[in-house]
Amino acid sequence: MRGIEGEDMNPKIKSRVLDAEGIKRILQRIAHEIVEKNQGTEDIVVVGIKNRGAYLAERIAKGMEAIQGKAVPVGALDITLYRDDLTEIAEQPVVHSSEIEFDITAKKIILVDDVLFTGRTVRCALDELIDFGRPANIQLAVLIDRGHRELPIRPDFIGKNIPTSAKESIEVRLREIDGVEEVIVVGAEQGSGV
């Protein structure tokens, strides 16, 4: 349901925590933090977890290029076959390809995801990355950290901490997929459970 000027009137949306400008500022800050921590972009590659993490990875890499004046390789991981709940998500899960068209051996990998929750998605991504080679290190960048970790995984770069209850969900909406840029908190009935 839409209200004035396209505003969502869905009562299950508890709050909007970021708009397009907020997301843009956060990604610029993360790009600066990555460059500063790594003293430049030498030997850095950026890999996003599909779907939304891949789009965020492209944006972060462009931000790093704007800072350093040098393009940073970007790849994308589809972790479907590495999930520990594969049989629970679908009888015939849709598997897409991972696109890492460069050698990751001895590289500093910036792994990007939209929302960090239990840590299981990141664990799957780490398993898959190691199948591609042996990186020098892997650093994790997330747009949103909502807590509730089940695994000992901690991000190196955090856009925003958003404490939630276990019954709430965070939805990251990006123009490339959703046609809108925002981060919202939704109630249990509405969310995707990210």
DRENTISE-11905 format. One line per 3 residues: their letters; for each residue x, y, z of N, C-alpha, C. Coordinates in nm, 4 decimals. Layout:
<pts>
a = X Y Z X Y Z X Y Z | ...
</pts>
This chain:
<pts>
mrg = 0.0847 -0.1159 0.0000 0.0000 0.0000 0.0000 0.0902 0.1234 0.0000 | 0.0571 0.2202 -0.0826 0.1373 0.3415 -0.0955 0.0564 0.4629 -0.0505 | 0.1247 0.5563 0.0106 0.0612 0.6803 0.0544 0.1149 0.7966 -0.0262
ieg = 0.1204 0.9102 0.0348 0.1662 1.0325 -0.0295 0.3113 1.0178 -0.0743 | 0.3385 1.0596 -0.1980 0.4722 1.0600 -0.2560 0.5416 0.9248 -0.2475 | 0.4666 0.8149 -0.2649 0.5260 0.6817 -0.2711 0.5663 0.6248 -0.1369
edm = 0.5283 0.6879 -0.0267 0.5647 0.6409 0.1068 0.4913 0.5101 0.1359 | 0.5645 0.4073 0.1788 0.5023 0.2807 0.2174 0.4127 0.3041 0.3378 | 0.2945 0.2471 0.3346 0.2011 0.2576 0.4459 0.1830 0.1212 0.5120
npk = 0.2765 0.0324 0.4930 0.2689 -0.1017 0.5490 0.2891 -0.0939 0.7000 | 0.1898 -0.1356 0.7783 0.2027 -0.1250 0.9235 0.3085 -0.2188 0.9821 | 0.3561 -0.3169 0.9073 0.4561 -0.4097 0.9586 0.5968 -0.3513 0.9513
iks = 0.6130 -0.2402 0.8789 0.7415 -0.1708 0.8763 0.7521 -0.0927 1.0066 | 0.8493 -0.1313 1.0885 0.8639 -0.0661 1.2190 0.9396 0.0657 1.2078 | 1.0430 0.0681 1.1222 1.1158 0.1932 1.1040 1.2031 0.1871 0.9794
rvl = 1.2303 0.3056 0.9262 1.3273 0.3207 0.8187 1.4536 0.3751 0.8847 | 1.5621 0.3009 0.8722 1.6832 0.3439 0.9420 1.7844 0.4102 0.8491 | 1.7745 0.3826 0.7206 1.8634 0.4483 0.6241 1.7868 0.4771 0.4956
dae = 1.8182 0.5915 0.4355 1.7679 0.6220 0.3030 1.8845 0.6155 0.2051 | 1.8612 0.6529 0.0801 1.9650 0.6434 -0.0231 2.0899 0.7220 0.0143 | 2.0726 0.8422 0.0656 2.1879 0.9253 0.1020 2.2651 0.8641 0.2184
gik = 2.1945 0.8074 0.3148 2.2597 0.7420 0.4278 2.3422 0.6218 0.3845 | 2.2879 0.5412 0.2937 2.3608 0.4245 0.2416 2.4862 0.4706 0.1681 | 2.4713 0.5747 0.0869 2.5852 0.6267 0.0104 2.6969 0.6753 0.1040
ril = 2.6606 0.7495 0.2069 2.7605 0.8002 0.3032 2.8326 0.6858 0.3735 | 2.7569 0.5851 0.4143 2.8167 0.4709 0.4838 2.9152 0.3982 0.3944 | 2.8777 0.3744 0.2689 2.9671 0.3018 0.1783 3.0929 0.3819 0.1487
qri = 3.0810 0.5146 0.1407 3.1995 0.5991 0.1226 3.2910 0.5888 0.2442 | 3.2319 0.5906 0.3629 3.3113 0.5791 0.4858 3.3822 0.4437 0.4922 | 3.3101 0.3373 0.4588 3.3712 0.2044 0.4604 3.4876 0.1986 0.3612
ahe = 3.4711 0.2554 0.2425 3.5794 0.2575 0.1436 3.7024 0.3280 0.2008 | 3.6815 0.4420 0.2679 3.7933 0.5149 0.3302 3.8590 0.4319 0.4396 | 3.7780 0.3659 0.5233 3.8321 0.2846 0.6320 3.9162 0.1686 0.5785
ive = 3.8705 0.1069 0.4701 3.9449 -0.0048 0.4104 4.0797 0.0433 0.3590 | 4.0783 0.1554 0.2863 4.2028 0.2105 0.2320 4.2979 0.2478 0.3454 | 4.2454 0.3096 0.4498 4.3305 0.3503 0.5626 4.3891 0.2291 0.6349
knq = 4.3050 0.1314 0.6680 4.3526 0.0138 0.7417 4.4580 -0.0629 0.6628 | 4.4423 -0.0691 0.5310 4.5325 -0.1470 0.4462 4.6421 -0.0630 0.3818 | 4.6495 0.0629 0.4187 4.7494 0.1563 0.3672 4.7518 0.1576 0.2149
gte = 4.6326 0.1708 0.1586 4.6183 0.1746 0.0132 4.5336 0.0577 -0.0351 | 4.5437 0.0305 -0.1649 4.4630 -0.0771 -0.2241 4.5484 -0.1865 -0.2876 | 4.6790 -0.1828 -0.2624 4.7693 -0.2840 -0.3186 4.7273 -0.4235 -0.2723
div = 4.7129 -0.5149 -0.3667 4.6783 -0.6553 -0.3406 4.5401 -0.6744 -0.2788 | 4.4531 -0.5748 -0.2893 4.3167 -0.5875 -0.2368 4.2216 -0.6266 -0.3499 | 4.1314 -0.7203 -0.3183 4.0192 -0.7527 -0.4062 3.8931 -0.7465 -0.3206
vvg = 3.7829 -0.7109 -0.3828 3.6559 -0.6990 -0.3115 3.5617 -0.8055 -0.3655 | 3.5024 -0.8843 -0.2755 3.4120 -0.9923 -0.3157 3.2821 -0.9777 -0.2373 | 3.1709 -0.9686 -0.3098 3.0403 -0.9555 -0.2458 2.9641 -1.0865 -0.2457
ikn = 2.8844 -1.1068 -0.1411 2.7983 -1.2236 -0.1326 2.6674 -1.1899 -0.2028 | 2.6328 -1.2716 -0.3037 2.5111 -1.2446 -0.3806 2.3892 -1.2535 -0.2912 | 2.2928 -1.1723 -0.3167 2.2803 -1.0766 -0.4236 2.3203 -0.9362 -0.3809
rga = 2.2631 -0.8877 -0.2733 2.2856 -0.7485 -0.2363 2.4307 -0.7187 -0.1995 | 2.4996 -0.8129 -0.1388 2.6401 -0.7918 -0.1055 2.7262 -0.7681 -0.2276 | 2.6889 -0.8295 -0.3392 2.7648 -0.8104 -0.4635 2.7505 -0.6671 -0.5148
yla = 2.6309 -0.6123 -0.5064 2.6109 -0.4730 -0.5495 2.6822 -0.3761 -0.4557 | 2.6783 -0.4047 -0.3263 2.7498 -0.3198 -0.2308 2.9005 -0.3281 -0.2531 | 2.9513 -0.4474 -0.2868 3.0943 -0.4642 -0.3141 3.1374 -0.3773 -0.4317
eri = 3.0555 -0.3730 -0.5366 3.0880 -0.2881 -0.6527 3.0958 -0.1418 -0.6120 | 3.0038 -0.0982 -0.5296 3.0030 0.0419 -0.4859 3.1240 0.0743 -0.3988 | 3.1573 -0.0174 -0.3081 3.2743 0.0041 -0.2214 3.4018 0.0090 -0.3058
akg = 3.4145 -0.0810 -0.4022 3.5325 -0.0820 -0.4890 3.5432 0.0482 -0.5680 | 3.4309 0.1004 -0.6150 3.4333 0.2291 -0.6873 3.4752 0.3422 -0.5933 | 3.4311 0.3352 -0.4689 3.4733 0.4353 -0.3706 3.6223 0.4290 -0.3447
mea = 3.6761 0.3082 -0.3361 3.8209 0.2923 -0.3158 3.8975 0.3435 -0.4371 | 3.8434 0.3180 -0.5556 3.9081 0.3673 -0.6789 3.9091 0.5202 -0.6811 | 3.8001 0.5812 -0.6351 3.7943 0.7275 -0.6309 3.8991 0.7839 -0.5353
iqg = 3.9265 0.7138 -0.4273 4.0242 0.7595 -0.3286 4.1669 0.7398 -0.3796 | 4.1950 0.6221 -0.4358 4.3318 0.5846 -0.4727 4.3652 0.6062 -0.6208 | 4.2648 0.6252 -0.7042 4.2893 0.6445 -0.8464 4.3274 0.5172 -0.9199
kav = 4.2958 0.4023 -0.8596 4.3312 0.2738 -0.9196 4.2148 0.1774 -0.9010 | 4.1768 0.1095 -1.0100 4.0654 0.0150 -1.0038 4.0992 -0.1033 -0.9126 | 3.9988 -0.1498 -0.8416 4.0119 -0.2636 -0.7512 3.9271 -0.3772 -0.8093
pvg = 3.9833 -0.4982 -0.8253 3.9050 -0.6097 -0.8791 3.7856 -0.6426 -0.7892 | 3.6733 -0.6760 -0.8529 3.5503 -0.7085 -0.7800 3.4975 -0.8423 -0.8281 | 3.4558 -0.9255 -0.7336 3.3956 -1.0538 -0.7652 3.2685 -1.0734 -0.6849
ald = 3.1979 -1.1835 -0.7140 3.0731 -1.2144 -0.6447 3.0657 -1.3630 -0.6161 | 3.0147 -1.3962 -0.4979 2.9992 -1.5358 -0.4559 2.8524 -1.5726 -0.4470 | 2.8176 -1.6890 -0.5007 2.6872 -1.7491 -0.4744 2.7139 -1.8637 -0.3781
itl = 2.6679 -1.8499 -0.2561 2.7007 -1.9469 -0.1509 2.5987 -2.0598 -0.1394 | 2.5022 -2.0677 -0.2298 2.3916 -2.1625 -0.2166 2.4379 -2.3037 -0.1833 | 2.5338 -2.3559 -0.2571 2.5763 -2.4943 -0.2353 2.6588 -2.5137 -0.1088
yrd = 2.6969 -2.4054 -0.0440 2.7764 -2.4135 0.0786 2.6905 -2.3977 0.2047 | 2.5620 -2.3755 0.1861 2.4731 -2.3523 0.3007 2.4519 -2.4798 0.3810 | 2.4429 -2.4649 0.5135 2.4156 -2.5816 0.5972 2.2662 -2.6090 0.6096
dlt = 2.1838 -2.5204 0.5529 2.0390 -2.5404 0.5553 1.9830 -2.5584 0.4142 | 2.0646 -2.6080 0.3236 2.0261 -2.6209 0.1829 1.8958 -2.6976 0.1655 | 1.8774 -2.8059 0.2376 1.7557 -2.8854 0.2223 1.6341 -2.8155 0.2810
eia = 1.6558 -2.7176 0.3672 1.5445 -2.6453 0.4281 1.4960 -2.5284 0.3439 | 1.5827 -2.4699 0.2597 1.5425 -2.3492 0.1869 1.4570 -2.3796 0.0643 | 1.4776 -2.4941 0.0002 1.3967 -2.5298 -0.1166 1.4304 -2.6719 -0.1580
eqp = 1.3316 -2.7364 -0.2176 1.3553 -2.8721 -0.2673 1.4571 -2.8694 -0.3808 | 1.4445 -2.7713 -0.4692 1.5376 -2.7509 -0.5801 1.5891 -2.6077 -0.5737 | 1.6881 -2.5791 -0.4893 1.7368 -2.4413 -0.4777 1.7977 -2.3930 -0.6090
vvh = 1.7800 -2.2640 -0.6337 1.8360 -2.2024 -0.7538 1.9813 -2.1674 -0.7247 | 2.0701 -2.2216 -0.8060 2.2127 -2.1970 -0.7879 2.2611 -2.1088 -0.9021 | 2.3260 -1.9995 -0.8658 2.3849 -1.9093 -0.9646 2.5357 -1.9285 -0.9589
sse = 2.6044 -1.8693 -1.0509 2.7491 -1.8878 -1.0523 2.8185 -1.7819 -0.9673 | 2.9333 -1.8204 -0.9155 3.0204 -1.7239 -0.8506 3.1092 -1.6651 -0.9587 | 3.1350 -1.5363 -0.9495 3.2182 -1.4693 -1.0490 3.3426 -1.4120 -0.9828
ief = 3.4455 -1.4925 -0.9800 3.5756 -1.4459 -0.9323 3.6734 -1.4778 -1.0442 | 3.7016 -1.3771 -1.1241 3.7818 -1.3964 -1.2443 3.9254 -1.3496 -1.2240 | 3.9757 -1.3668 -1.1024 4.1131 -1.3287 -1.0703 4.1614 -1.4252 -0.9634
dit = 4.2921 -1.4347 -0.9523 4.3521 -1.5229 -0.8526 4.3461 -1.4536 -0.7165 | 4.2950 -1.5231 -0.6151 4.2873 -1.4635 -0.4814 4.4053 -1.5025 -0.3935 | 4.4925 -1.5884 -0.4435 4.6073 -1.6320 -0.3647 4.6938 -1.5122 -0.3266
akk = 4.7243 -1.5014 -0.1980 4.8075 -1.3952 -0.1406 4.7431 -1.2564 -0.1487 | 4.6146 -1.2491 -0.1805 4.5439 -1.1206 -0.1855 4.4753 -1.0925 -0.0530 | 4.4499 -0.9642 -0.0278 4.3679 -0.9226 0.0857 4.2255 -0.9135 0.0329
iil = 4.1387 -0.9979 0.0846 4.0007 -1.0006 0.0360 3.9129 -0.9199 0.1302 | 3.8364 -0.8290 0.0725 3.7328 -0.7591 0.1464 3.6027 -0.8295 0.1092 | 3.5482 -0.9065 0.2020 3.4233 -0.9793 0.1814 3.3092 -0.8880 0.2249
vdd = 3.2097 -0.8716 0.1381 3.1028 -0.7747 0.1630 2.9672 -0.8450 0.1675 | 2.8886 -0.8115 0.2700 2.7506 -0.8585 0.2779 2.6632 -0.7431 0.3248 | 2.5336 -0.7569 0.3010 2.4435 -0.6482 0.3390 2.4115 -0.6501 0.4880
vlf = 2.3702 -0.7668 0.5408 2.3310 -0.7765 0.6809 2.4062 -0.8917 0.7469 | 2.4682 -0.8641 0.8591 2.5301 -0.9696 0.9388 2.4356 -1.0016 1.0532 | 2.3947 -1.1287 1.0604 2.2983 -1.1720 1.1609 2.3606 -1.2870 1.2401
tgr = 2.3353 -1.4100 1.2038 2.3869 -1.5254 1.2780 2.5333 -1.5548 1.2484 | 2.5803 -1.5142 1.1311 2.7170 -1.5433 1.0880 2.7249 -1.6627 0.9951 | 2.6145 -1.7324 0.9752 2.6160 -1.8531 0.8920 2.6429 -1.8228 0.7443
tvr = 2.5895 -1.7144 0.6937 2.6150 -1.6777 0.5541 2.7641 -1.6501 0.5340 | 2.8241 -1.5777 0.6259 2.9667 -1.5467 0.6153 3.0493 -1.6746 0.6241 | 3.0122 -1.7663 0.7126 3.0838 -1.8937 0.7222 3.0806 -1.9669 0.5883
cal = 2.9663 -1.9690 0.5229 2.9555 -2.0325 0.3907 3.0474 -1.9641 0.2895 | 3.0488 -1.8314 0.2940 3.1330 -1.7560 0.2011 3.2810 -1.7842 0.2253 | 3.3206 -1.7954 0.3517 3.4601 -1.8268 0.3823 3.4978 -1.9640 0.3269
del = 3.4096 -2.0620 0.3445 3.4345 -2.1960 0.2896 3.4540 -2.1910 0.1386 | 3.3677 -2.1163 0.0715 3.3778 -2.1090 -0.0743 3.5033 -2.0336 -0.1184 | 3.5356 -1.9241 -0.0513 3.6554 -1.8477 -0.0878 3.7806 -1.9340 -0.0817
idf = 3.7917 -2.0148 0.0217 3.9097 -2.1001 0.0373 3.9196 -2.1997 -0.0778 | 3.8069 -2.2370 -0.1371 3.8098 -2.3249 -0.2541 3.8691 -2.2552 -0.3771 | 3.8705 -2.1218 -0.3761 3.9270 -2.0458 -0.4878 4.0772 -2.0223 -0.4736
grp = 4.1304 -2.0373 -0.3545 4.2727 -2.0128 -0.3332 4.3012 -1.9803 -0.1887 | 4.4258 -1.9437 -0.1625 4.4663 -1.9124 -0.0256 4.5002 -1.7637 -0.0151 | 4.4046 -1.6842 0.0331 4.4299 -1.5399 0.0436 4.5246 -1.5072 0.1591
ani = 4.5836 -1.3894 0.1536 4.6688 -1.3419 0.2633 4.5833 -1.3201 0.3871 | 4.4661 -1.2593 0.3687 4.3692 -1.2435 0.4766 4.2326 -1.2106 0.4187 | 4.1321 -1.2238 0.5021 3.9947 -1.1915 0.4629 3.9405 -1.0953 0.5678
qla = 3.8935 -0.9807 0.5201 3.8346 -0.8796 0.6075 3.6871 -0.8680 0.5708 | 3.6015 -0.8552 0.6705 3.4570 -0.8530 0.6488 3.4023 -0.7119 0.6616 | 3.3270 -0.6698 0.5591 3.2581 -0.5410 0.5603 3.1080 -0.5669 0.5458
vli = 3.0296 -0.5092 0.6359 2.8845 -0.5253 0.6295 2.8171 -0.3893 0.6389 | 2.7078 -0.3752 0.5664 2.6301 -0.2521 0.5749 2.5617 -0.2436 0.7114 | 2.5000 -0.3542 0.7541 2.4255 -0.3577 0.8798 2.4707 -0.4762 0.9639
drg = 2.4975 -0.4504 1.0917 2.5221 -0.5579 1.1886 2.4062 -0.5539 1.2867 | 2.3263 -0.6615 1.2878 2.2090 -0.6629 1.3752 2.2247 -0.7519 1.4967 | 2.3426 -0.8102 1.5152 2.3647 -0.8926 1.6331 2.3085 -1.0332 1.6176
hre = 2.2862 -1.1010 1.7285 2.2296 -1.2369 1.7325 2.3227 -1.3415 1.6720 | 2.4524 -1.3263 1.6881 2.5494 -1.4175 1.6298 2.5368 -1.5575 1.6877 | 2.5448 -1.6577 1.6004 2.5513 -1.7983 1.6397 2.6920 -1.8540 1.6217
lpi = 2.7737 -1.7842 1.5461 2.9109 -1.8258 1.5186 3.0055 -1.7123 1.5569 | 3.1305 -1.7440 1.5888 3.2250 -1.6403 1.6309 3.2795 -1.5607 1.5120 | 3.1941 -1.4796 1.4545 3.2309 -1.3989 1.3373 3.2070 -1.2528 1.3726
rpd = 3.3085 -1.1696 1.3457 3.3002 -1.0277 1.3772 3.3451 -0.9469 1.2548 | 3.2681 -0.8476 1.2152 3.3082 -0.7670 1.0989 3.4232 -0.6722 1.1305 | 3.5036 -0.6455 1.0291 3.6118 -0.5479 1.0404 3.5615 -0.4069 1.0112
fig = 3.4597 -0.3980 0.9249 3.4043 -0.2688 0.8835 3.2524 -0.2787 0.8930 | 3.1920 -0.1905 0.9728 3.0476 -0.1934 0.9955 2.9887 -0.0602 0.9529 | 2.8865 -0.0677 0.8693 2.8163 0.0541 0.8310 2.7344 0.1093 0.9456
kni = 2.6479 0.0244 1.0017 2.5609 0.0676 1.1104 2.5207 -0.0536 1.1935 | 2.5262 -0.0381 1.3255 2.4740 -0.1390 1.4175 2.3265 -0.1092 1.4404 | 2.2419 -0.2098 1.4194 2.0991 -0.1932 1.4437 2.0537 -0.3089 1.5310
pts = 2.0458 -0.2864 1.6619 1.9974 -0.3928 1.7503 1.8516 -0.4243 1.7176 | 1.8201 -0.5520 1.7074 1.6837 -0.5956 1.6769 1.6476 -0.7096 1.7702 | 1.5182 -0.7353 1.7784 1.4755 -0.8560 1.8482 1.4876 -0.9713 1.7489
ake = 1.4863 -1.0924 1.7994 1.4953 -1.2094 1.7109 1.3748 -1.2197 1.6190 | 1.2629 -1.1558 1.6559 1.1410 -1.1622 1.5744 1.1360 -1.0545 1.4670 | 1.2262 -0.9597 1.4734 1.2318 -0.8549 1.3717 1.3302 -0.8945 1.2630
sie = 1.3181 -0.8295 1.1489 1.4116 -0.8500 1.0386 1.4587 -0.7155 0.9866 | 1.5735 -0.7183 0.9249 1.6263 -0.6012 0.8556 1.6147 -0.6302 0.7059 | 1.5607 -0.5356 0.6326 1.5571 -0.5482 0.4868 1.6392 -0.4362 0.4258
vrl = 1.7376 -0.4759 0.3447 1.8156 -0.3797 0.2680 1.7569 -0.3808 0.1281 | 1.7137 -0.2671 0.0841 1.6567 -0.2545 -0.0500 1.7503 -0.1675 -0.1325 | 1.7924 -0.2216 -0.2474 1.8856 -0.1512 -0.3351 1.8213 -0.1279 -0.4712
rei = 1.8561 -0.0159 -0.5324 1.7937 0.0210 -0.6598 1.8153 -0.0841 -0.7681 | 1.9305 -0.1522 -0.7667 1.9602 -0.2517 -0.8704 1.8624 -0.3690 -0.8680 | 1.8101 -0.4012 -0.7507 1.7201 -0.5158 -0.7355 1.5768 -0.4713 -0.7078
dgv = 1.5626 -0.3746 -0.6178 1.4317 -0.3372 -0.5655 1.3757 -0.2072 -0.6224 | 1.4603 -0.1311 -0.6921 1.4150 -0.0043 -0.7478 1.4061 0.1078 -0.6449 | 1.4513 0.0824 -0.5229 1.4490 0.1814 -0.4157 1.5714 0.1569 -0.3279
eev = 1.6179 0.2613 -0.2606 1.7349 0.2527 -0.1704 1.6898 0.2835 -0.0293 | 1.6922 0.1812 0.0566 1.6585 0.2049 0.1961 1.6916 0.0814 0.2786 | 1.7006 0.1027 0.4085 1.7129 -0.0067 0.5038 1.5984 0.0108 0.6018
ivv = 1.5199 -0.0971 0.6203 1.4048 -0.0900 0.7091 1.4070 -0.2046 0.8100 | 1.3413 -0.1814 0.9221 1.3173 -0.2860 1.0213 1.1712 -0.3246 1.0072 | 1.1464 -0.4541 0.9932 1.0083 -0.5030 0.9793 0.9775 -0.6055 1.0875
gae = 0.8479 -0.6210 1.1122 0.8022 -0.7218 1.2084 0.8153 -0.8612 1.1515 | 0.7916 -0.9602 1.2347 0.8125 -1.1015 1.1987 0.7298 -1.1450 1.0797 | 0.6077 -1.0953 1.0633 0.5206 -1.1400 0.9543 0.5722 -1.0959 0.8176
qgs = 0.6407 -0.9822 0.8106 0.6790 -0.9219 0.6844 0.8174 -0.9635 0.6358 | 0.9132 -0.9800 0.7246 1.0544 -0.9890 0.6890 1.0956 -1.1145 0.6176 | 1.2119 -1.1042 0.5559 1.2713 -1.2179 0.4855 1.3565 -1.3005 0.5795
gv = 1.3697 -1.2566 0.7041 1.4463 -1.3323 0.8024 1.5951 -1.3182 0.7904 | 1.6421 -1.2130 0.7231 1.7855 -1.1969 0.7076 1.8532 -1.1753 0.8392
</pts>
